[in-house]
């Protein structure tokens, strides 16, 4: 399409901009280019209402829109809800392309950016280029808008043949369409073909998705890890790698991967919510709090706001309510009640969600000093959980937390023992179970030590040395820690080093423990075990690195 033949007089345009001067300037420049049909709005809510009612050929959206939804949130909502056709040109207008902004918005694929200040020449040049590129895919996009997937796939094939320089983009669209239709074998053929010609990031990502959907987790992991390690802009690779790891039962690794993704692109609501969910599954209250807090702020004006994240956030606030400063407690109490109320009034809750709401409400009352009110609230919710079979094991562990708080110790412990039998060999749930008991015993160090020693010994027996070290090293920090606990911790770290898991933190912590035991009497029956561990530890150290083992 020749630049001077773009029929701007036939284009219907929406301008989303909160500054009146900028709206007026954009209208004036577009009129100069021949645009006759223009509408403007100054906030996200009005923009979504317009987009729901009308079809626009071109949408300009400012990134920063003051209060309410910002440009990224509008874009993510229209993509998620299908409010704009595939053929619509969507352009983000921004004063400064920060890394956070670009990475966040890129995930929802705007057709282009224009950086302020915008002049007529800049607008004309950028818009001509964007429209000309978009027009290449016109036939494909029109078929997608008609939900004619086979027609869109055929249009992709025609584009690849008729315009070879657009073959790779055409195959990219085709692969995504095939995955959306669950035609995984055909998608795999596309990615095989592309990767046979050139290793491009989107094809690696697509192949990783296909392998994941087909249950080939090892292959999916290799592909997605290779893409994540390139530090490319494919942050989505981290999301899918996290899914793959979770499907393999590697929940902590999945959480760690999402934390890396968030460091790259922190403005994704869904990613923050997913991190909070995984952190809850792992019993990582601090990471759950951070993820929930960020997700709640980002989803305030987003279509992705949901009850689960609100309830999870209220739950994550409990340590602050119980142990925080007076100021932190006051803020956290008010916030927790507000979150629970929002969940109950804004969403239709399932039984599991109603139970969680009731439990966290009772805990908030109890932890804030309203003991009687908390117990009454717990009794009210306990009537809903007489049959625990309707709840997941994770939900039942939430009930255990409440039982330990509100019921007699023997009754709560019996409930916990029953859950532990149901958990069986599930390592993640075992870890969460012991984490709950560990927190419950935080003010009874002797009982806490025995719990940690028992769990550490179990983990050593199944050669899970990393988690054994985490548990046993925590036990050695207790004021009542004993020699047996310290020796078991050293067994864990020595074997962890033998497996190749090393860090400066591990080195310093292990040497500290060896130092604590350096005056053990040679007549102590445990002395030979200590000497054996010293020798094994020394063998694991580089020649140029002196450790406390001597």
C-alpha positions in Angstrom: 0.0 0.0 0.0 1.5 3.3 -1.0 1.9 5.8 1.8 -0.2 8.5 0.1 -3.0 6.0 -0.7 -3.9 5.1 2.8 -7.7 6.0 3.0 -7.6 7.9 6.3 -10.9 9.5 5.4 -12.5 6.1 5.8 -10.9 5.3 9.2 -12.8 5.4 12.4 -10.5 6.4 15.3 -10.7 6.3 19.1 -8.3 8.4 21.2 -7.8 7.5 24.8 -6.0 10.3 26.5 -6.5 12.1 29.9 -4.9 15.4 29.0 -7.3 17.7 27.1 -4.4 19.5 25.2 -3.1 16.2 24.0 -6.5 15.0 22.9 -7.0 18.2 21.0 -3.5 18.0 19.4 -4.1 14.4 18.3 -7.4 15.3 16.7 -5.9 18.2 14.9 -3.0 16.1 13.5 -5.3 13.3 12.5 -7.7 15.7 10.8 -4.7 17.1 8.9 -4.1 13.5 7.6 -7.6 13.2 6.4 -9.3 11.4 9.3 -13.0 12.5 9.6 -14.4 10.1 12.2 -12.9 10.5 15.6 -14.0 10.0 19.2 -12.1 10.7 22.4 -12.3 9.6 26.0 -10.3 10.6 29.0 -10.3 7.4 31.1 -10.2 3.6 30.9 -13.8 2.9 31.9 -15.2 5.1 29.2 -12.7 3.7 26.7 -13.9 0.1 27.4 -17.6 1.2 27.1 -16.8 2.8 23.7 -14.9 -0.3 22.5 -17.7 -2.6 23.6 -20.3 -0.5 21.6 -18.3 0.5 18.5 -15.8 -0.9 16.0 -12.7 1.2 15.4 -10.1 0.9 12.7 -7.4 2.6 14.9 -7.1 3.0 18.7 -4.6 5.4 20.3 -4.2 4.8 24.0 -2.0 6.8 26.3 -0.1 4.6 28.8 -0.5 6.9 31.8 -4.1 7.9 32.4 -4.2 9.2 35.9 -6.7 7.5 38.2 -8.3 4.3 37.1 -7.1 1.9 34.4 -3.9 2.7 32.7 -3.1 1.9 29.1 -1.7 -1.5 29.8 -4.8 -2.5 31.8 -7.1 -1.4 28.9 -5.0 -3.4 26.5 -4.9 -6.5 28.6 -8.7 -6.3 29.1 -9.6 -5.8 25.4 -7.3 -8.7 24.5 -8.8 -10.9 27.2 -12.4 -10.0 26.5 -12.1 -9.8 22.7 -13.4 -6.3 22.7 -11.5 -5.3 19.5 -11.2 -7.2 16.3 -7.8 -8.7 15.2 -7.9 -6.2 12.3 -8.0 -3.1 14.6 -4.7 -1.2 14.8 -3.9 -0.6 18.5 -1.2 1.9 19.3 0.2 2.8 22.7 1.2 6.4 23.2 3.8 7.0 26.0 5.9 9.8 27.4 8.7 7.4 28.4 9.3 3.9 27.3 10.5 2.4 30.6 11.6 -1.2 30.7 8.7 -2.0 33.1 6.2 -0.4 30.8 7.4 -1.9 27.5 7.8 -5.4 29.0 4.3 -5.3 30.5 2.6 -3.9 27.4 4.5 -6.2 25.0 2.9 -9.2 26.5 -0.5 -8.1 25.1 0.9 -7.2 21.7 0.0 -3.7 20.7 0.6 -3.0 17.0 3.1 -0.2 17.8 4.3 2.6 20.0 4.5 6.4 19.5 6.6 8.3 22.0 5.6 11.8 23.2 6.0 14.6 22.2 4.1 13.7 19.0 4.5 15.9 15.9 2.5 15.6 12.7 5.5 14.2 10.9 6.2 11.6 13.6 2.6 10.6 13.7 2.3 10.4 9.9 5.5 8.3 9.5 4.8 5.9 12.4 1.1 5.4 11.6 1.8 4.8 7.9 4.4 2.2 8.7 2.2 0.5 11.3 -0.9 0.4 9.0 1.1 -0.8 6.0 2.5 -3.7 8.1 -0.9 -4.5 9.6 -2.4 -4.6 6.1 -0.1 -7.4 5.1 -2.1 -9.7 7.5 -5.5 -8.2 6.6 -6.9 -11.5 5.1 -5.7 -13.5 8.1 -7.2 -11.0 10.6 -10.5 -10.8 8.9 -10.8 -14.5 9.0 -10.0 -14.5 12.7 -12.6 -11.9 13.3 -15.2 -14.1 11.6 -13.9 -17.0 13.7 -13.1 -18.8 10.5 -9.9 -20.6 11.8 -9.5 -22.8 8.7 -9.8 -19.7 6.6 -7.2 -17.9 8.7 -4.8 -20.9 8.4 -5.2 -21.0 4.6 -4.6 -17.2 4.5 -1.3 -17.8 6.5 -0.2 -20.4 3.9 -1.0 -18.0 1.0 0.9 -15.2 2.6 4.0 -17.4 3.1 3.9 -18.4 -0.5 3.1 -15.1 -2.1 5.3 -12.9 0.1 8.2 -15.1 1.3 9.7 -12.4 3.5 6.6 -12.6 5.6 6.7 -16.4 5.8 8.0 -16.6 9.3 5.4 -14.1 10.8 2.7 -16.1 8.9 3.9 -19.3 10.4 4.0 -17.7 13.9 0.3 -16.8 13.6 -0.5 -20.2 12.2 1.2 -22.0 15.1 -0.6 -19.9 17.7 -4.0 -20.6 16.0 -3.3 -24.3 15.9 -2.4 -24.4 19.6 -5.6 -22.4 20.4 -7.5 -25.1 18.5 -5.6 -27.9 20.3 -4.2 -29.2 17.0 -0.9 -29.9 18.6 0.6 -32.3 16.0 0.0 -29.7 13.2 1.5 -27.0 15.4 4.5 -29.2 16.1 5.1 -29.6 12.3 5.1 -25.8 11.9 7.6 -25.3 14.6 9.8 -28.2 13.4 9.8 -26.6 9.9 10.7 -23.1 11.3 13.4 -24.4 13.7 14.9 -26.4 10.8 15.5 -23.2 9.0 16.3 -20.8 11.9 16.2 -20.9 15.7 13.8 -18.1 16.4 12.6 -17.5 20.0 8.8 -17.6 19.2 9.2 -21.0 17.6 11.1 -22.4 20.6 8.4 -21.0 22.9 5.7 -22.5 20.7 7.4 -25.9 20.6 7.7 -25.8 24.4 4.0 -25.2 24.7 3.2 -28.1 22.4 5.5 -30.4 24.4 3.8 -29.3 27.6 0.3 -29.9 26.3 1.3 -33.3 25.0 2.7 -34.2 28.4 6.4 -34.3 27.3 7.6 -32.3 30.3 11.3 -33.1 30.1 11.4 -31.9 26.4 9.3 -28.8 27.3 11.6 -28.0 30.2 14.7 -28.1 28.0 13.2 -25.9 25.4 11.8 -23.3 27.8 14.9 -23.2 29.9 17.1 -22.6 26.8 14.8 -19.7 25.9 14.6 -18.3 29.5 18.4 -18.3 29.7 18.8 -16.1 26.6 17.4 -13.1 28.6 15.3 -12.4 25.6 12.0 -10.4 25.8 10.1 -13.7 25.8 9.1 -13.4 29.5 6.2 -15.7 28.6 8.8 -18.5 28.5 9.2 -18.2 32.3 5.4 -18.6 32.7 5.3 -21.8 30.7 8.4 -23.2 32.3 6.7 -22.6 35.7 3.7 -24.6 34.5 6.0 -27.4 33.3 7.8 -27.5 36.6 4.6 -27.5 38.6 3.2 -30.4 36.5 6.3 -32.3 37.5 5.7 -31.6 41.2 8.6 -29.1 41.4 6.6 -26.4 43.1 9.5 -24.5 44.7 11.4 -24.4 41.4 8.2 -23.2 39.7 7.9 -20.4 42.2 11.5 -19.4 41.7 11.0 -19.2 37.9 8.0 -16.9 38.3 10.0 -14.7 40.7 12.6 -14.4 37.9 9.8 -13.5 35.4 8.5 -10.8 37.7 11.9 -9.3 38.0 11.7 -8.8 34.2 8.1 -7.7 33.9 6.4 -6.9 37.3 3.2 -5.3 35.9 1.5 -8.5 34.8 -1.6 -9.1 37.1 -1.8 -12.7 36.1 1.8 -13.4 36.8 1.7 -11.8 40.3 -1.5 -13.8 41.1 0.2 -17.0 39.9 3.2 -16.3 42.1 1.0 -15.7 45.1 -0.9 -19.0 44.4 2.3 -21.0 44.1 3.8 -19.4 47.2 0.6 -20.4 49.1 1.0 -24.0 47.9 4.6 -23.9 49.1 3.7 -22.4 52.5 5.9 -19.3 51.7 3.9 -16.6 53.5 6.3 -13.8 52.8 6.3 -14.4 49.0 2.6 -14.9 49.1 2.1 -11.6 50.9 4.3 -9.7 48.3 2.6 -11.4 45.3 -0.9 -10.7 46.7 -0.1 -7.1 47.6 1.2 -6.4 44.1 -1.5 -8.3 42.3 -4.2 -6.6 44.3 -2.9 -3.1 43.5 -2.5 -4.0 39.8 -6.0 -5.7 39.6 -7.8 -2.8 41.3 -9.0 -1.7 37.9 -8.5 -4.9 36.0 -10.7 -7.6 34.6 -8.4 -10.1 36.3 -9.5 -9.1 39.8 -10.7 -12.3 41.6 -11.9 -13.6 44.9 -9.1 -16.1 45.4 -6.4 -13.4 45.4 -8.4 -11.2 47.8 -8.8 -14.1 50.3 -5.2 -15.1 49.8 -4.1 -11.6 50.6 -6.2 -11.4 53.8 -4.6 -14.7 54.8 -1.1 -13.4 54.1 -1.7 -10.5 56.4 -2.2 -12.7 59.5 1.5 -12.7 60.5 1.6 -8.9 60.5 -1.6 -8.8 62.5 -0.2 -11.3 65.0 3.4 -10.1 65.3 3.7 -6.7 63.6 4.2 -3.3 65.2 1.1 -1.6 66.6 0.9 0.6 63.4 1.3 -2.4 61.1 -1.3 -4.4 63.0 -3.8 -1.6 62.7 -3.3 -1.2 59.0 -3.3 -5.0 58.4 -6.5 -5.6 60.4 -8.4 -2.9 58.4 -7.0 -4.2 55.1 -7.8 -7.9 55.9 -11.5 -7.1 56.8 -11.8 -5.0 53.7 -10.4 -7.8 51.5 -12.8 -10.4 52.9 -15.8 -8.0 52.5 -14.8 -7.3 48.9 -14.6 -11.1 48.2 -18.0 -11.7 49.7 -19.8 -8.8 48.1 -18.2 -8.7 44.6 -18.0 -12.4 43.8 -20.2 -15.5 43.9 -18.2 -17.7 46.2 -17.8 -21.5 46.1 -18.0 -23.6 49.3 -14.2 -23.7 49.5 -14.0 -19.9 49.1 -16.7 -19.4 51.7 -14.8 -21.6 54.1 -11.5 -19.7 53.5 -13.3 -16.3 54.0 -14.8 -17.5 57.2 -11.5 -18.9 58.5 -9.5 -15.8 57.7 -12.2 -13.6 59.2 -12.1 -15.6 62.4 -8.3 -15.5 62.5 -8.2 -11.7 61.9 -10.5 -11.2 64.9 -8.6 -13.5 67.1 -5.1 -12.3 66.1 -6.3 -8.7 66.6 -7.2 -9.4 70.2 -10.9 -10.0 69.8 -10.7 -13.5 71.2 -14.4 -14.1 71.9 -15.5 -12.7 68.5 -12.9 -14.8 66.7 -14.1 -18.0 68.4 -17.7 -17.2 67.6 -16.8 -16.6 63.9 -14.8 -19.9 63.9 -17.8 -21.8 65.3 -20.0 -20.3 62.5 -17.6 -21.4 59.8 -17.0 -24.8 61.4 -20.6 -25.8 60.6 -19.7 -25.6 56.9 -16.7 -28.0 57.2 -18.2 -31.0 59.0 -17.5 -33.0 55.8 -13.9 -32.3 54.9 -14.2 -34.5 51.8 -15.6 -31.5 50.0 -12.3 -29.6 50.5 -8.9 -30.1 48.9 -6.0 -31.2 51.1 -4.7 -27.6 50.8 -8.0 -26.3 52.1 -7.9 -28.9 54.9 -4.5 -27.6 55.9 -6.1 -24.2 56.2 -8.7 -25.7 58.5 -5.8 -27.3 60.5 -4.3 -23.8 61.1 -7.7 -22.6 62.5 -8.1 -25.8 64.6 -4.7 -25.3 66.2 -5.8 -21.8 67.0 -9.3 -22.3 68.2 -9.7 -25.9 69.4 -8.1 -28.0 72.1 -4.6 -29.3 71.2 -5.4 -33.0 71.2 -8.4 -32.5 68.9 -6.5 -30.3 66.5 -3.5 -32.7 66.5 -5.8 -35.7 65.8 -7.2 -33.7 62.8 -3.6 -33.0 61.7 -2.6 -36.7 62.0 -5.5 -37.6 59.8 -4.5 -35.1 57.2 -0.9 -36.4 57.3 -2.1 -39.9 56.5 -4.1 -38.5 53.5 -1.1 -36.6 52.3 1.0 -39.7 52.1 4.2 -39.2 50.1 3.2 -35.8 48.7 6.4 -33.8 49.5 4.9 -30.4 48.9 1.9 -31.1 51.2 4.2 -32.7 53.8 6.4 -29.5 53.8 3.3 -27.3 54.2 2.0 -29.5 57.0 5.2 -29.3 59.0 5.5 -25.5 58.2 2.1 -25.0 59.9 3.1 -26.9 63.0 6.5 -25.1 63.0 4.7 -21.7 63.0 2.2 -23.0 65.7 5.0 -23.9 68.0 7.0 -20.7 67.4 6.7 -19.8 71.1 7.5 -23.3 72.5 11.1 -23.7 71.4 11.6 -27.2 72.9 8.6 -28.6 71.1 9.5 -26.8 67.9 13.1 -28.3 68.1 11.7 -31.8 68.4 9.4 -31.2 65.4 12.2 -29.9 63.2 14.5 -32.7 64.2 11.9 -35.3 63.4 11.2 -33.7 60.0 14.9 -33.3 59.2 15.5 -37.0 60.0 12.7 -38.0 57.7 14.2 -36.0 54.9 17.7 -37.3 55.4 16.3 -40.9 55.3 14.9 -40.2 51.8 18.0 -38.3 50.7 16.2 -35.0 50.2 19.2 -33.1 51.4 18.3 -29.6 50.4 15.1 -29.5 52.3 16.7 -31.4 55.2 19.3 -28.7 55.4 16.7 -25.9 55.4 14.8 -27.6 58.2 17.8 -28.7 60.3 19.7 -25.4 60.0 16.6 -23.6 61.2 16.6 -26.0 64.2 20.2 -25.1 65.0 19.2 -21.5 65.3 17.0 -22.2 68.2 18.4 -21.4 71.7 17.7 -25.0 72.8 19.5 -26.6 69.8 21.5 -29.7 70.7 24.5 -31.5 69.3 22.4 -34.2 67.6 20.5 -31.5 65.6 23.8 -29.8 64.6 25.3 -33.1 63.4 22.2 -34.0 61.4 22.4 -30.5 59.8 26.0 -31.1 58.8 25.1 -34.5 57.3 22.6 -32.7 55.1 25.0 -30.0 53.9 27.9 -32.4 53.3 25.6 -34.6 51.1 24.2 -31.5 49.4 27.7 -30.4 48.5 28.4 -33.9 47.1 25.4 -33.4 44.8 27.0 -30.2 43.5 24.6 -27.7 45.3 27.0 -25.0 46.6 26.8 -21.4 47.6 28.7 -18.9 49.7 25.8 -18.9 52.2 26.0 -22.7 52.6 29.8 -22.5 53.1 29.6 -19.9 55.8 26.7 -21.6 57.6 28.3 -25.0 57.6 31.7 -23.7 58.8 29.8 -21.9 61.6 28.4 -25.2 62.7 31.7 -27.0 62.6 33.1 -24.2 64.7 30.4 -24.7 67.3 31.4 -28.4 67.6 35.2 -28.0 67.5 35.4 -28.5 71.3 33.5 -31.8 71.4 35.3 -34.3 73.7 37.0 -37.1 71.8 35.4 -39.5 74.3 31.9 -38.5 73.1 30.3 -41.4 71.2 29.3 -38.9 68.5 32.9 -37.7 68.0 33.8 -40.3 65.2 30.7 -39.1 63.3 31.9 -35.5 63.6 35.4 -36.3 62.4 34.0 -38.3 59.4 31.9 -35.3 58.5 34.9 -32.9 58.8 36.9 -35.1 56.4 34.1 -35.3 53.9 33.5 -31.6 54.1 37.2 -30.8 53.6 37.2 -33.1 50.5 34.4 -31.0 49.0 36.3 -27.7 49.3 38.6 -26.3 46.6 42.3 -26.5 47.4 42.6 -22.7 47.6 39.6 -22.3 50.0 40.2 -22.8 53.7 37.3 -23.9 55.8 36.8 -24.3 59.5 37.3 -28.1 59.1 41.0 -27.4 59.0 
